[in-house]
C-alpha cells in the first residue's frame, strides 16, 4: 500500500544522501600499512593496534599514561604512532624498559 511505497522512497533517498555525503565530506581515514598489526601481545596483554601507542600501553595492568609516556621517551619512540605501526625492535625496547625500569633511571613509585 501507501506506507510500503513511502518506505521504499524514504530508503532510496537515504541511500542517495549517504553516497553523496561520503563523497563530499572528504572524511579522513586511516591508511593501513601492509605490516600493520591489529592486535599486539605485550607482557601477557592484548593491545589494540588502532590506538595511539601511548594510550594503548595503558591496557597493561599497572601502566598509566604517565608511565607509558616515560617509557616511550626512554625508548625514543614517537608517541603519536599507532600501536600497530610499531616495529619489532621498538616493541622489544618497550618491553625491556618496562621490565627493568631502574636500568633506565625511571624512579620507583613511592
Secondary structure, DSSP 8 states (H G I E B T S, - for coil): -HHHHHHHHHHHHHHHHHHHHHHHH--------TT--SEEEETTEEEETTSBHHHHGGGSTT--HHHHHHHHHHHT--TTSBGGG--HHHHHHHHHHHH-GGGGT-----
